[in-house]
Amino acid sequence: MQDLENGSKTWSGRFSEPVAELVQKFTASVGFDKRLARYDVEGSLAHAQMLHSVGILNQEDLEAIRSGMKVILEEIESGKFEWSVELEDVHLNIEKRLTALVGDAGKRLHTARSRNDQVATDIRLFLRQEIDGILVSIRILQKALLDLAWENADTVMPGFTHLQVAQPVSFGHHLMAYFEMLERDHSRMSDCRARMNRLPLGAAALAGTSYPIDREMVARLLGFDGVCENSLDAVSDRDFAIEFCSAASLVMTHLSRFSEEIILWMNPGFGFIDLADRFCTGSSIMPQKKNPDVPELVRGKTGRVTGHLMALLTLMKSQPLAYNKDNQEDKEPLFDAVDTVATSLRVYAEMIPGIRVNREAMRRAVGRGYATATDLADYLVKRGMPFRDAHETVARAVRFCDGKNCDLSDLSIKELQSFSELVSEDVREFLTLEGSLMSRNHVGGTAPDAVRAAISRARKNLG
Ligand code: ARG
């Protein structure tokens, strides 16, 4: 119980009995917020430099703080730092150690600051760094997609609606749809970073401080674009964490949709692609199995991130201004969302180049679903038939094919003409898969030339 004596607490002066052990454990956050240590030190060093420049801290104290923090960082990196639950959180652990190392200078560091603006600053610094990594990972994945799409601009696969064969599309075009989603993800993450990049420090506990601080200087030192304008908002705002989780949920939702498709395409009933063995696992009982565990796990992990978004929204919804201890609950969901989205992106970027495409299987599948029925209708329309009539005419032809168990392209010109006199020899090129693809040659269309143009534009934009 020795450690629990009032004297060990930074704020113990006001209390007449030690905090119950259970409460101490319940309220401590050091178990997870120690992850913020390097940002806590970074923020403290900037704060100390500012305190010195406005004359609150002398040169000697500043240097003592700097040398103490250096030791602390080394101790943390080498795993020698002794984290203590009694000291509640990362902030008090570091401050106590600093004071043990350098004496009173350590105790002066907290002048004109509170843990409320300190923690708000730490999380922003942390998340900014993580977003930068995520932005890079999105780009790497996008580049992998561009390469695979380029190789497959001419690869014909069935495009689906309702998971039923609809029209032929280029596999490259299909992949480029995911490129577009990731492009929006990149922009959302960048937006979140830009809005978040403001300094809370200076807000102190909630109302600001009576010391002559220089917030702009601290903002500059820490790479923030400006300062938070309202002290109450600065310490209590967690919008940025919610925005991040929202953007991250969308990244995961996109990867989850992609995963679902990869899993389907790997099924022998489709057989469209094969994943490199190093991305699959076997079954302990069924010797023939090759399971797409990686996409399955990404699909599964999507729920975690969406869950964290809900957790953070719910965490904030009833909090009065300004800081409340509730806010300590922001960290674990945020950390897990960061880790999940970062790893999922990395694993995806490595998986994509290992995809082997089975062009024959895609072709067979598209040949089975009357994928060129719309092309035949369009052909009739271009020869003067109103679209609704053309639709009906082709539907009858499809039914006829159903009975004969063949594709529209297998019908003779005579047979086709029995449905409409407008049909002539040139209908053939409209009924082939290549003809169907090539006819959709506009920005956003699936013609191989349009797909290649889209990929080239994307490559240029990515630089
Ligand atoms: N561990 C706290 C958190 O994560 C730090 C801020 C504590 N502030 C306070 N007044 N108790 O939010």
Residues whose N, C-alpha, C, O or C-beta is under 5 A from the ligand:
A	BS01	LIG	S29 D89 R115 N116 V119 N327 Q328
